[in-house]
Amino acid sequence: MHLGRTRSVGLVGIRGMLVDVEVDITPGLPKIVFSGTVDPAVREAGERVRSATAYSGVPFPPRRVTINLSPASVPKSGSGFDLAIAVAVLAAARAVPAALVDGVVHLGELALDGTVRGIRGVLPLVLGARAAGFPTVVVPWANVPEARLVSGIEVVGVRDLGGLITRYHDLDQGRCPVELADPPAAEATQSFVPPDLAEVVGQDDARHALAMAAAGGHHLALVGPPGAGKTMLAERLPGLLPRLTEEQALEVATVASVLGVLPAGGRVLSHQAPFVAPHHGASMAAMVGGGSGTARPGAVSLSHHGVLFLDEAPEFAAAVLQALRQPMEAGEVTVARANGAFRFPARFQLVIAANPCPCGHGSGKGLRCTCRPHERRRYLTRLGGPLVDRLDIQVYVDRPTRAQLTGPPGEPTEVVAARVREARAIQGERLAPWGWSLNRDVPGSVLRTGPLALPRARTAVLDQALDRGRLSLRGYDRCLRMAWTLRDLDGGGTPTADDIASALTLRCSTEEAA
């Protein structure tokens, strides 16, 4: 009997979970037996490993081979365990030193000729290996740049199984092994430059609302006819947001890695706030995460620490829109499955754009509306009252006039972004004693009756709107948060009655336009 063991890492949501790969070779008819709750992709690894080892010059043992992936109770899926299984088989067959491979993490898919192919999710997998305390991880050559984004762990790239076998023999005999993969190329990619806010013609109110959304982390709704510039405004919001910290950038890159959409080949971390704009035909799984088999993150997680933009929002399925309510409040989404619940980060800013009616000309200047009255009433109600109530700023965007086309341009992104940074610095200093950083994070009870409560004389306009049913209690709190943001953009201090009235106007301007 011969036993070989090495390590790999599997994905649970977007976290890496250490997996012990054990192989036992015993006398008997040639057969490969798997244990440890594996899916078909893992079970098929036996035939890939059999062929890959033969092409690498080490025939697969003609005996009974038992492969165990532990912990057995946790499901394992995907082809990323191939390389670890092959190395454990070779260790059990005494083709590589068992003591050397026991403390190394191996990741990668094998081709039939022994080539090691790249896999998705290498970034969280390497993070999982580092968290488990392992000093070395072997990854496919194609994944080396992405893996080396993680500091504090040695990353060894491998092109084929034969090269890895040679490396272990060199180490066993005290020779310095040849580097199996070229180091990542020098940074040749240009950093993404978001479009400039100065390109937006007119729209002073909407531009002001955009700055508010960026400064306080508020959700935003833009309603208006086609061609008014709603999409242009939304696309410029990421440029107003501060650059991501190293930790935030790593969180965003982890989600992108799991989905296989990490930009720039994974060579550098992007510190630009992400901007995600799914098509209105997106399914529930595409939006909030899930899918058949292993649950994967959706658009709300891909836009973590950034902007989720829904263009033509009333065209989205009602159930998909309403599924946004929980992550908007919690900053994460939980996908439940029979084998457990998966948590994905979802701290995003929602921006929606909508026409006032199906034809788009239901209000404002321009063409005459051709919609029937009941069609107009039903169109925006597709968004659902509970979702709309969570949108802090609701602005009507009309088409620019000819005078605005020839008028002076508005402030560029750089100027507005500087003002946003100053406002966020003021918030951070004021809220630091409670552990908050943005006005959106402050609980309503603190704003109404806590240390940040304002005098009743200043909040009278909100009190009246609440009494008349114009505002819900959630809307009341959101107006207070917006008032603080308005004051922060103006240099700080305590919100005035004018700030509160302006906040109420910004929240209800679409109702007035309708």
C-alpha positions, 0 to 999 in steps of 0.5 A, a space after each residue: 500500500 502506498 499513500 500520497 498527499 498534497 493540498 489544493 483549494 476549492 471555492 465556497 462562494 468567493 472564499 478559498 477552502 483548503 482541500 487535502 488530496 489523498 491518494 491510496 494505491 492498493 493491489 487489485 484490478 485497475 480502477 479509480 475510485 473517488 470519495 469526498 462529495 465531488 461533482 462530475 467534473 472532478 470525477 472525470 479528472 481520473 481519466 485526464 490524470 491517467 493520460 497526462 501522467 503517461 504523456 509526462 513519462 510516468 505511466 499511471 499505476 495499473 492498480 486500484 487507486 482511491 482518491 479522497 478529497 477532504 473535508 468530505 462533507 463539503 462539495 467540490 466542483 470544477 477542474 481545478 483539482 486536476 493538478 493536485 490529484 496528479 501530484 498526489 498520484 505521483 507521490 503515492 507511486 513514488 514518482 515524486 518526493 512525497 515529503 516535498 509535495 505534502 506542504 505545497 498547494 497545487 491548482 490547475 486543470 490538466 489536458 490529456 497531453 499533460 499541459 496545465 491549463 488556466 482556471 477561474 478564481 485563482 485569486 481567491 484560491 491563492 488567498 485561501 492558501 495563504 490564509 491556511 498558512 502554506 508558503 508555496 502555491 503552484 498555478 498554471 502559467 496563464 494564471 501567474 500574473 493574477 496569483 502574484 497579486 497576493 503577497 506573502 506567498 511564493 507563486 510557482 507557475 507551471 506549463 506542463 506536468 512533466 516540467 513540474 516533475 522535473 522541478 521536484 526531482 531537482 529540489 530533492 537532489 539539492 539543485 536549484 530548479 529552473 523557473 517554470 514560467 516567465 515573470 509577469 510582463 511589465 505593466 503595459 496597460 493604460 489605466 482606465 480614464 472615466 468619461 468627463 462630466 464636462 461633456 454633459 450639456 446643461 442638466 445643472 440639477 442632475 449634475 448636482 444630484 450626481 455629486 451628491 450621490 458620489 459624496 454621500 453614497 446615495 442611490 439615484 434615479 434619473 427619469 426623463 425622455 430619450 436623449 436627455 443624457 441619463 446614461 451619460 450622467 450615470 457613466 460619469 459617476 465612477 469618475 467622481 468616486 474616490 479611488 479604491 483602497 488596496 483592500 477594496 480593490 482586492 475584494 473587487 478583483 476577487 469577485 471578477 476572478 471567480 467570474 473570469 472577467 478580471 481585467 488587464 489579464 490580472 496583472 495589476 489591481 484596478 483602483 477605479 470604482 467598477 461600473 456594471 450595466 447589465 442588460 434589461 433581460 438579465 435573469 435573477 441569477 445574473 443579477 443577484 447570483 446563483 445559477 445551477 450547480 455551484 452558486 456564483 456571484 451576480 452583477 450586484 457583487 461585480 459592482 461591489 464598491 462601485 456603481 450598478 446601473 440599470 438603464 431602461 429600468 422598467 423593462 427589467 423583470 419585476 422579480 429581478 428588480 425587487 431582489 435588489 432591495 435586500 442587498 441595497 440595505 445589507 451590503 451583501 446578498 445571500 444565495 441559499 442552496 440545499 447544501 448551504 448558503 453562500 454570501 457574496 459582497 454587494 455594497 454598491 450604489 444603484 443608479 436607474 434610468 427610466 423614461 416617463 412612459 413607454 413612448 418616452 415623451 410623457 412629460 417635459 418638452 418635445 414630442 407629444 406622448 402617444 401612450 394611453 393614460 393607463 399605460 403611463 400610470 402602469 409604466 413607472 409602477 413596474 419599478 415597485 414602490 418598495 424599491 423606489 422608496 430606497 432610491 434617495 435621490 429622484 431627479 427629472 432630466 429633461 432634454 437640453 435646450 439650444 441655448 444650453 448647447 452653445 453655453 459654457 461647459 459645466 465643471 469637469 470631473 476632476 473639479 467635482 471629484 475634488 469637492 466629493 473627496 472633501 465632502 467625504 473627508 468631512 463625513 469621515 471625521 464627523 462619523 469616525 467615533 461611531 465607526 461609520 464613513 458615509 452619510 448613507 451608513 448612519 441609522 435613522 434613529 441616530 439622525 432623528 433622536 440621537 446625537 445627530 438629531 436636528 431641531 424641530 424648527 429645521 425639520 418642519 418641512 419633513 414632518 409635514 411631508 411625513 404627516 401628509 403621507 408624502 414621505 415614508 419613515 424610510 424616506 424621512 431618514 434618507 432626506 436627513 442623510 441627503 441634507 447632511 451630504 448637501 451641507 458637507 458639499 458646502 464645507 461642512 457644519 449642521 444642515 440648515 432648513 434650506 438644506 432639508 428643503 433641498 433634500 426633499 425637493 431632490 427626492 420628489 422632483 420626479 413626482 412633480 415632473 409627472 
